């Protein structure tokens, strides 16, 4: 659940004392691959998904996947910022 409107301030007020992992927008605010992997594996395992061999999803393996995905997104964003700054400088 991602808040994309003026209700975001109220959402933050309502969840000011909520542990991050108990918030309904979790793990969106996190840049920690272990948070994303834990949330993913929890949902995948609850839905009955397996690793292809009938075993639950491996959280350690998913940490490596999310670490790479998060850093790739970060690198892309950083490259775009440098490109925009270069264009603005003329």
C-alpha positions in Angstrom: 0.0 0.0 0.0 1.6 3.2 -1.1 0.2 6.6 -0.1 0.2 8.9 -3.1 -2.0 11.8 -2.1 -2.7 14.4 0.6 -3.6 11.8 3.1 0.0 10.9 3.6 0.5 13.4 6.4 -2.4 11.8 8.3 -1.0 8.3 7.6 2.3 9.3 9.1 0.6 10.8 12.2 -1.5 7.7 12.6 1.6 5.4 12.4 4.1 7.6 14.3 4.5 5.0 17.1 4.1 1.9 14.9 7.1 -0.3 14.4 8.3 0.0 10.8 7.6 -3.7 10.0 4.1 -3.4 11.4 3.1 -0.5 9.1 0.9 -1.3 6.1 3.4 0.3 3.7 6.2 -2.0 4.8 8.8 -2.6 3.3 8.4 0.3 0.9 10.3 2.8 3.1 13.2 0.4 3.6 16.4 0.3 1.6 17.5 -2.9 3.4 17.4 -6.0 1.3 16.8 -8.2 4.3 13.6 -6.3 5.0 12.4 -6.8 1.5 13.4 -10.5 1.5 11.6 -11.2 4.7 8.4 -9.5 3.5 8.6 -11.3 0.2 9.2 -14.7 1.7 6.5 -14.3 4.2 3.9 -13.6 1.5 5.3 -16.2 -0.9 5.3 -18.9 1.7 1.8 -18.0 2.9 0.6 -18.3 -0.7 2.2 -21.7 -1.1 5.0 -20.8 -3.4 8.2 -22.9 -3.1 11.7 -22.8 -4.4 10.9 -25.2 -7.2 11.8 -28.3 -5.1 8.8 -28.1 -2.8 10.7 -26.2 -0.1 9.8 -22.8 1.3 11.4 -19.8 -0.3 15.0 -19.3 1.0 15.2 -15.9 2.7 19.0 -15.8 2.4 18.9 -16.3 -1.3 16.2 -13.6 -1.7 18.4 -11.2 0.3 21.0 -11.4 -2.5 18.3 -10.9 -5.1 16.8 -7.9 -3.4 20.3 -6.4 -2.6 21.1 -6.5 -6.3 17.7 -5.1 -7.4 17.8 -2.3 -4.9 21.4 -1.2 -5.8 20.5 -1.4 -9.6 17.6 0.9 -9.0 19.8 3.2 -6.9 22.5 3.3 -9.6 20.0 4.0 -12.3 18.5 6.9 -10.2 22.0 8.3 -9.5 22.9 8.1 -13.2 19.7 9.9 -14.2 20.4 12.7 -11.6 23.9 13.2 -13.0 22.5 13.3 -16.6 19.9 15.9 -15.6 22.4 18.0 -13.7 24.7 17.9 -16.7 21.9 19.0 -19.0 20.9 21.8 -16.7 24.5 23.1 -16.5 24.4 23.5 -20.3 
